[in-house]
């Protein structure tokens, strides 16, 4: 599920994101830095390798209000465009209680705190499936 990042542009910390097989790791770090820049809170990375084919990682984070959640999502999409990821999918911007950002190999869930606690995605995705 690795997609190449076009033209290897520089990110905001003067690191080059290359089109190597390890792009997903560089993309994960880029996204975490972008979320931190936007003052997202309690960002948590969930490794989906071996659990799902939908993505390699899921990042769950929190915004302080509906407006903050929407701003985090919009600004993250803009920052992803600067590194060549132009067709980022955003869902949930109407209410901004929970916005999903689909960045290919990484899915980002941006919640208001109450909604994050209600759905508790971290617990669901971190559960181990017992083997027979």
C-alpha positions as CSV (number, residue, x, y, z in Angstrom):
1,X,0.0,0.0,0.0
2,X,2.9,2.4,-0.5
3,X,2.3,5.3,-2.8
4,X,5.1,7.5,-4.0
5,X,5.3,11.1,-2.9
6,X,5.8,13.2,-6.0
7,X,8.9,15.3,-6.6
8,X,10.4,14.7,-3.2
9,X,9.6,18.2,-1.9
10,X,10.8,19.5,1.4
11,X,8.6,19.4,4.4
12,X,8.4,22.1,7.1
13,X,11.5,20.9,8.9
14,X,13.7,20.8,5.8
15,X,13.5,17.0,5.6
16,X,13.2,15.5,2.2
17,X,10.4,12.9,1.8
18,X,11.7,10.5,-0.8
19,X,10.0,8.0,-3.0
20,X,11.7,5.0,-1.2
21,X,9.9,1.9,0.1
22,X,9.9,3.6,3.5
23,X,7.7,6.5,2.5
24,X,4.9,5.5,4.8
25,X,7.3,6.0,7.8
26,X,8.3,9.4,6.6
27,X,4.7,10.3,5.8
28,X,3.7,9.2,9.4
29,X,6.3,11.5,10.9
30,X,5.3,14.3,8.6
31,X,1.7,14.0,9.6
32,X,2.5,13.8,13.3
33,X,4.6,17.0,13.0
34,X,1.8,18.7,11.1
35,X,-0.7,17.7,13.8
36,X,1.6,19.0,16.5
37,X,1.9,22.3,14.6
38,X,-1.9,22.6,14.6
39,X,-2.0,22.0,18.4
40,X,-3.8,18.7,18.1
41,X,-3.8,16.8,21.4
42,X,-3.1,13.3,22.5
43,X,-2.1,12.0,19.0
44,X,-1.7,8.2,19.0
45,X,-0.4,6.0,16.2
46,X,-2.0,2.6,15.7
47,X,0.0,0.1,13.6
48,X,-2.5,-1.7,11.3
49,X,0.1,-4.1,9.8
50,X,-1.4,-7.6,10.0
51,X,-4.7,-6.2,11.3
52,X,-6.2,-4.6,8.2
53,X,-5.5,-4.0,4.6
54,X,-7.2,-0.5,4.6
55,X,-4.0,1.3,5.7
56,X,-0.6,0.8,7.3
57,X,-1.3,3.2,10.2
58,X,-4.2,4.9,11.8
59,X,-3.6,8.1,13.8
60,X,-6.2,9.2,16.3
61,X,-6.0,12.8,17.7
62,X,-8.1,15.4,19.4
63,X,-9.2,18.9,18.8
64,X,-10.5,21.2,21.5
65,X,-13.7,22.3,19.6
66,X,-15.6,21.7,16.4
67,X,-13.8,24.7,14.9
68,X,-10.4,23.3,16.0
69,X,-11.2,19.9,14.6
70,X,-12.1,21.4,11.2
71,X,-9.0,23.6,11.2
72,X,-6.7,20.7,11.9
73,X,-8.2,18.7,9.1
74,X,-8.1,21.5,6.6
75,X,-4.6,22.5,7.4
76,X,-3.4,18.9,7.4
77,X,-4.9,18.4,3.9
78,X,-3.1,21.6,2.7
79,X,0.3,20.5,4.2
80,X,-0.1,17.1,2.5
81,X,-0.6,18.8,-0.8
82,X,2.7,20.6,-0.4
83,X,4.5,17.1,-0.5
84,X,2.6,15.9,-3.5
85,X,-0.5,14.2,-2.0
86,X,-3.3,16.1,-3.7
87,X,-6.3,13.8,-3.5
88,X,-6.7,13.6,0.2
89,X,-10.2,12.6,1.2
90,X,-11.9,14.5,4.1
91,X,-15.1,13.2,5.6
92,X,-17.1,14.8,8.5
93,X,-16.4,18.5,7.9
94,X,-20.1,19.3,8.1
95,X,-20.2,18.9,11.9
96,X,-16.5,18.6,12.8
97,X,-17.2,16.3,15.7
98,X,-15.1,13.6,14.0
99,X,-13.2,14.2,10.8
100,X,-11.6,11.4,8.9
101,X,-8.6,12.2,6.7
102,X,-7.6,9.5,4.2
103,X,-4.0,10.0,3.2
104,X,-3.5,6.7,1.4
105,X,-1.5,4.5,3.7
106,X,-2.4,6.5,6.8
107,X,-5.9,7.2,8.1
108,X,-6.2,10.1,10.5
109,X,-9.2,10.5,12.8
110,X,-9.6,13.9,14.4
111,X,-12.1,14.0,17.2
112,X,-13.6,16.3,19.7
113,X,-12.7,14.8,23.1
114,X,-16.2,13.7,24.0
115,X,-16.6,11.9,20.7
116,X,-13.2,10.3,20.9
117,X,-14.1,8.9,24.3
118,X,-17.4,7.6,23.0
119,X,-16.0,5.6,20.1
120,X,-12.7,4.7,21.7
121,X,-11.1,3.6,18.4
122,X,-7.8,3.0,20.1
123,X,-9.2,0.2,22.3
124,X,-11.0,-1.4,19.4
125,X,-8.0,-1.4,17.0
126,X,-5.5,-2.4,19.7
127,X,-7.4,-5.5,20.8
128,X,-5.6,-8.7,19.9
129,X,-7.6,-11.4,18.2
130,X,-7.2,-14.7,20.0
131,X,-5.7,-17.5,17.9
132,X,-7.2,-20.9,17.9
